[in-house]
């Protein structure tokens, strides 16, 4: 089905005043915009780019372009994640087909604790965890057994995660790690069991109502310098040269036993159903020494810039980037 209407590439304007703490991930959306625009140009589809800072900007753009399709790349707005999550809902209200997952899915998966609760209720394995709100002290009677990792409750792109986030001695390290999230990120801290083992990223793509799992990707921790914690922290994800000679320490397709690969695929599909995902999603896993998979993150709006994991999995599946972009737009059109 050809794309007949103009496409609006909607994205968040990166901060240029230095007020955003995570400037690299904030600016990364521009690489996604360029990639999508190039893919649409290759396919002969007209598009325009609109950077937005607040939700009212989105309303004005939608009203000015009746019938246009929206390729949603917005990851940050004034007003926080709640404002970002409303964009698919707004598009439907004004009659614009929109790519990606629904507002309900984005809202759910933005909050790591709510996602855990949903997955646990659906029988999907997740690491044990607890939440410490800003200003609250750690209740050492409630924390899971170490090792632990401390993350911001509502953040993407490994923001707020570094080597000090990994806690092996709760008595000596945990309180400081939690206070750091409270002070620097201004939000609750998630204390989660750190699953020792392998890490996998599973990319899922919806095509004509059917969901497929792309070739598996694995983080190659053998490439990490000695002494560096085996976690994909902010620097590993966004700062070139953190792992010498590598843009990202991933292997696609992963070399993994069939039994583990099948369990990962089945669990990823269960995650898709449980969270009500659409179009494309990346699910991050750790697999423990016994071969048991645990879901870490559900990325309902994953990075699709050229060096990111999702395009690497598309390439491994033999799917061109323009075909992928076209498929998302056809999905959006089919949803009306």
KAKA-V45339 format. One record per pair of residues at least 4 apart in sequence whose ideal C-beta (glycine too) atoms are under 6 Angstrom apart, sorted by the first residue. I is the first residue (numbers start at 1). J is the second residue. D is the distance in Angstrom with one decimal. If there is no record, write none. Layout:
BEGIN
I | J | D
I | J | D
END
This chain:
BEGIN
1 | 330 | 5.4
3 | 45 | 4.9
3 | 329 | 5.1
5 | 67 | 5.5
5 | 68 | 5.8
5 | 69 | 5.5
6 | 46 | 4.8
6 | 68 | 4.8
7 | 40 | 6.0
7 | 45 | 5.9
7 | 47 | 4.3
7 | 69 | 4.9
7 | 71 | 5.6
8 | 48 | 5.9
8 | 50 | 5.8
8 | 68 | 5.0
8 | 70 | 5.0
9 | 33 | 5.6
9 | 36 | 5.5
9 | 47 | 5.7
9 | 49 | 4.8
9 | 71 | 4.9
10 | 50 | 5.5
10 | 70 | 5.4
10 | 72 | 5.5
10 | 74 | 5.7
11 | 29 | 5.0
11 | 33 | 5.1
11 | 51 | 5.6
11 | 73 | 4.2
11 | 74 | 5.9
12 | 29 | 5.9
12 | 74 | 4.9
12 | 75 | 5.6
12 | 76 | 4.7
13 | 51 | 3.9
13 | 53 | 5.2
14 | 26 | 5.0
14 | 27 | 4.3
15 | 19 | 5.7
15 | 20 | 3.8
15 | 26 | 5.6
20 | 26 | 4.7
22 | 26 | 5.8
22 | 159 | 4.6
24 | 238 | 4.0
25 | 157 | 4.0
25 | 238 | 5.5
28 | 305 | 5.9
29 | 73 | 5.7
29 | 75 | 6.0
31 | 305 | 3.7
32 | 73 | 5.3
32 | 304 | 5.5
32 | 305 | 4.7
33 | 49 | 5.9
35 | 305 | 6.0
35 | 306 | 5.8
36 | 71 | 5.7
36 | 325 | 5.8
37 | 47 | 5.8
39 | 321 | 5.2
39 | 322 | 4.1
39 | 325 | 4.2
40 | 45 | 4.2
40 | 47 | 4.6
42 | 322 | 4.7
43 | 322 | 5.1
43 | 326 | 5.7
50 | 61 | 5.0
52 | 57 | 3.9
52 | 58 | 5.4
53 | 78 | 5.8
54 | 77 | 5.9
54 | 78 | 4.5
55 | 83 | 4.7
58 | 87 | 6.0
58 | 90 | 5.9
62 | 94 | 4.3
62 | 96 | 5.7
69 | 97 | 4.8
69 | 329 | 5.8
69 | 332 | 5.9
70 | 91 | 5.1
70 | 96 | 5.0
70 | 98 | 4.4
71 | 99 | 5.0
72 | 87 | 5.6
72 | 98 | 5.5
72 | 99 | 5.5
72 | 100 | 4.9
74 | 84 | 5.4
74 | 87 | 5.6
77 | 83 | 4.2
77 | 84 | 5.1
79 | 83 | 3.4
81 | 85 | 5.9
81 | 110 | 4.7
81 | 154 | 5.7
85 | 103 | 5.2
85 | 106 | 4.2
85 | 107 | 4.5
86 | 90 | 5.7
86 | 103 | 5.8
88 | 98 | 5.0
88 | 102 | 5.3
88 | 103 | 4.7
89 | 103 | 4.0
91 | 96 | 4.2
91 | 98 | 3.7
97 | 332 | 3.9
97 | 333 | 5.1
98 | 332 | 5.7
99 | 279 | 5.8
99 | 328 | 4.5
99 | 332 | 4.8
100 | 279 | 5.3
100 | 301 | 5.8
101 | 105 | 3.8
101 | 106 | 5.7
101 | 277 | 5.2
101 | 278 | 4.6
101 | 300 | 4.3
105 | 275 | 5.6
105 | 276 | 4.8
105 | 277 | 5.6
105 | 300 | 5.2
106 | 300 | 5.5
108 | 114 | 5.7
108 | 275 | 5.8
109 | 115 | 5.3
109 | 275 | 5.8
109 | 298 | 4.5
109 | 300 | 4.4
110 | 154 | 5.3
111 | 154 | 5.4
112 | 153 | 5.6
112 | 190 | 5.2
113 | 131 | 5.2
115 | 298 | 5.5
116 | 120 | 5.9
116 | 126 | 4.8
118 | 274 | 5.6
119 | 124 | 3.8
119 | 126 | 5.2
119 | 274 | 5.7
119 | 295 | 5.9
120 | 126 | 5.8
122 | 274 | 4.1
124 | 270 | 5.3
124 | 271 | 5.9
124 | 295 | 5.9
125 | 294 | 5.1
126 | 294 | 6.0
126 | 295 | 5.2
127 | 192 | 5.0
127 | 193 | 4.1
127 | 195 | 5.7
127 | 294 | 5.1
128 | 144 | 4.0
128 | 193 | 4.9
129 | 190 | 5.8
129 | 192 | 4.1
130 | 142 | 5.1
130 | 143 | 5.9
130 | 191 | 5.3
131 | 188 | 5.2
131 | 190 | 5.7
132 | 136 | 5.3
132 | 138 | 5.7
132 | 178 | 5.1
132 | 189 | 4.7
133 | 188 | 4.9
134 | 182 | 4.6
138 | 174 | 5.8
138 | 175 | 5.4
138 | 178 | 5.5
143 | 191 | 5.6
144 | 193 | 4.7
146 | 168 | 5.7
146 | 170 | 5.5
147 | 168 | 4.8
147 | 194 | 4.2
148 | 167 | 4.4
148 | 191 | 5.6
148 | 194 | 5.7
149 | 165 | 5.5
149 | 166 | 5.5
149 | 192 | 5.4
149 | 194 | 4.3
150 | 165 | 5.1
150 | 177 | 4.1
150 | 178 | 5.9
150 | 189 | 5.5
150 | 191 | 5.6
151 | 161 | 5.8
151 | 190 | 4.8
152 | 160 | 4.1
152 | 181 | 5.3
152 | 185 | 4.3
152 | 187 | 5.4
153 | 187 | 5.5
153 | 188 | 4.1
153 | 190 | 5.0
154 | 187 | 5.9
155 | 159 | 4.3
155 | 160 | 5.4
158 | 232 | 5.9
158 | 233 | 5.6
158 | 234 | 4.6
158 | 237 | 4.7
160 | 185 | 5.0
161 | 165 | 4.8
161 | 233 | 4.7
161 | 234 | 5.7
162 | 233 | 4.8
163 | 229 | 4.9
166 | 229 | 4.7
167 | 173 | 4.5
167 | 174 | 5.0
167 | 177 | 5.5
169 | 173 | 5.2
170 | 174 | 4.1
173 | 177 | 5.9
178 | 189 | 4.4
179 | 183 | 6.0
180 | 184 | 5.7
181 | 185 | 5.1
181 | 189 | 3.9
195 | 286 | 3.7
195 | 288 | 5.3
195 | 294 | 5.1
197 | 286 | 5.6
197 | 287 | 5.0
197 | 288 | 4.6
197 | 289 | 5.7
198 | 287 | 4.7
199 | 219 | 4.2
199 | 286 | 5.4
200 | 216 | 5.7
200 | 218 | 5.3
200 | 264 | 5.9
200 | 285 | 4.6
201 | 217 | 4.4
201 | 282 | 5.7
201 | 284 | 5.5
201 | 309 | 5.0
202 | 213 | 5.8
202 | 264 | 5.9
202 | 268 | 4.2
202 | 283 | 4.8
203 | 214 | 4.4
203 | 282 | 5.1
203 | 310 | 5.0
203 | 313 | 4.1
204 | 211 | 5.7
204 | 213 | 5.6
204 | 268 | 5.9
204 | 272 | 5.7
204 | 281 | 4.9
205 | 212 | 5.7
205 | 280 | 5.3
206 | 211 | 5.1
206 | 279 | 5.3
206 | 331 | 5.8
207 | 327 | 5.8
211 | 272 | 5.7
213 | 265 | 4.6
213 | 268 | 5.7
214 | 313 | 4.0
214 | 317 | 4.7
215 | 253 | 3.8
215 | 313 | 5.6
215 | 316 | 4.0
215 | 317 | 5.6
216 | 253 | 6.0
216 | 254 | 4.3
216 | 261 | 6.0
217 | 250 | 5.0
217 | 252 | 4.4
217 | 254 | 5.9
217 | 309 | 5.4
217 | 313 | 5.7
218 | 251 | 5.0
218 | 254 | 3.6
219 | 232 | 5.9
219 | 249 | 5.8
219 | 250 | 5.8
220 | 249 | 4.8
220 | 251 | 5.1
221 | 230 | 4.4
223 | 243 | 5.3
223 | 246 | 5.9
223 | 249 | 4.4
224 | 228 | 4.5
232 | 236 | 5.1
232 | 237 | 5.8
234 | 238 | 5.8
235 | 239 | 4.4
235 | 242 | 4.5
236 | 242 | 5.1
243 | 249 | 4.8
247 | 307 | 5.0
252 | 312 | 4.7
252 | 313 | 5.8
252 | 316 | 4.8
253 | 316 | 5.1
256 | 260 | 5.3
256 | 261 | 4.9
260 | 291 | 5.4
263 | 293 | 5.5
264 | 285 | 6.0
264 | 293 | 5.4
267 | 293 | 5.4
268 | 283 | 4.7
271 | 283 | 5.1
271 | 295 | 6.0
271 | 298 | 5.8
272 | 277 | 4.6
275 | 298 | 5.6
277 | 281 | 4.6
277 | 300 | 5.9
279 | 328 | 5.2
279 | 331 | 5.3
281 | 300 | 5.5
282 | 299 | 4.3
282 | 302 | 4.0
282 | 310 | 5.8
283 | 298 | 5.7
284 | 296 | 4.5
284 | 297 | 4.2
285 | 293 | 4.9
285 | 295 | 6.0
286 | 294 | 5.3
286 | 296 | 5.9
287 | 293 | 5.1
288 | 292 | 5.1
302 | 310 | 5.1
303 | 308 | 3.9
304 | 310 | 5.2
314 | 319 | 4.5
314 | 324 | 5.4
319 | 323 | 5.6
319 | 324 | 5.5
END
